[in-house]
Each structure stands twice: as C-alpha cells, then as structure tokens.
Amino acid sequence: RDLRVRQAISMAINRQAIADRVMSGLALPTGNLVPSTLFGHSAKLQPAKYDPEAARRLLAEAGYANGFAMTIHGPNNRYVNDDQIVQAVAGMLQRIGIDTKVETMPLATYFPRGNKLEFTMPLVGWGAQTGEVSSPLRAILATRNAERGMGSVNWGQYSNPRMDALLDEALRTVDDARRSALLQQATELAMADVGIVTIHHQVTTWAARRGITYVPRTDERTYAF
C-alpha cells in the first residue's frame, strides 16, 4: 500500500515500448483516464517516465530492496492484446526485482472473480461512453459503494475522501467550465496517489474495402446504417 511502491511500479513500465511493440503503434501512452478529446481531460498529467533505476531506489526506500512477489491477473479475450500487455508488464516488473507471475483467463471467469476482489493487480479497461472523465472516476477510483453505484470496478479498493468529494461536487455541477475543473482536480488527485497505473489509450481501428468511407464512433460501436 506504500505510495513509493505504486510509484515504482508505474515507473518500471515502458509504456512507449508497449504501444510500439505490443500494440503495433495503435495505442497512445497516457497518464490520464481519458484522451484529450474527452471532457475533463487534464493537460497536467503525462505518462510516468520510464526509469527502472529510480523504481528500484523507491522500492528500497519502501523497505523492499530485495523486491517481493505478486501475481498480475488479466483477461485474455476482452481488450486488444490484453494477454500480451499483462505479460509485458510482468517482464518489466521483474527487471526491478518484483517476482511477477501472470494469470489470464476468459472474461466470463475474470470479471466475477474481480468483482469478488480476488486480484492484487488486475488489468482493466474503461470506455467513457458519457464522453466525460466522470465515468472512469465513478467506476474505477471512487470509494466502493454499491448503494450509490460508485466504485463498481474499483478492484484495488483505492479510497480518498477528498477525491470522492470533488467527484460528487462535479456530478451535481451544471456549469461546464466548473464541472470540468472539478473533474480535472479529482483526476489529478487520484493519479498523484497512483490510485491506478494507467498504460495507454487503445486506438479504435476499423478496416474497410477501397471505396468505402466510414467515420468511426468513439464508443467503438459499429451500426449498419
């Protein structure tokens, strides 16, 4: 639970290498919850710098000079290259002394287990279909509260009352400029805590026969009209 451990994990991940090699260039490394085209994006947040030496120092400062062991879990049939992403991250964590095992499984098994909070470090993805960063904030980072529908995919059990308060205020704010500022503050606070380790935004991809023009939707849905 030490912040330095979470920072070390984030710094150990070479996001650009994952984007280039695992995702074949069809991903954008990020330190944000949503890309710049969506409401509430914070321009202040950049991907953590890849620095395995600094990551090792942080682990030592946190009392883990010899590392520790853990398992990363992920689906193998949900996100683009999900299995390979988990394998790549595990390899990067091995290089800073974290003995990392990988367990992936079909989505039908993965999500029920995740909802039971069985995973230490799970891979999840989120599409903000509302077009606002409030969507992933509510689902992934808000304190778990089933009655209020908050934290439904907060499998890491991150909780920061200040972040929750900013999000609640944003959700009842009608003025767009103020709501955006509140959402940015909430995101920045959660990411300063390394409430989750963001890796990339996957680029939605379609293929079409020559002569066909298709304008893609940000929610990745394809309608036949």
Secondary structure as GFF3:
##gff-version 3
##sequence-region A 1 225
A	DSSP	alpha_helix	3	12	.	.	.	ID=ss1
A	DSSP	alpha_helix	15	17	.	.	.	ID=ss2
A	DSSP	pi_helix	18	22	.	.	.	ID=ss3
A	DSSP	beta_strand	27	29	.	.	.	ID=ss4
A	DSSP	alpha_helix	52	61	.	.	.	ID=ss5
A	DSSP	beta_strand	69	75	.	.	.	ID=ss6
A	DSSP	alpha_helix	82	94	.	.	.	ID=ss7
A	DSSP	beta_strand	99	105	.	.	.	ID=ss8
A	DSSP	alpha_helix	107	115	.	.	.	ID=ss9
A	DSSP	beta_strand	121	122	.	.	.	ID=ss10
A	DSSP	alpha_helix	134	136	.	.	.	ID=ss11
A	DSSP	pi_helix	137	141	.	.	.	ID=ss12
A	DSSP	three_ten_helix	146	148	.	.	.	ID=ss13
A	DSSP	alpha_helix	161	171	.	.	.	ID=ss14
A	DSSP	alpha_helix	176	192	.	.	.	ID=ss15
A	DSSP	beta_strand	200	202	.	.	.	ID=ss16
###
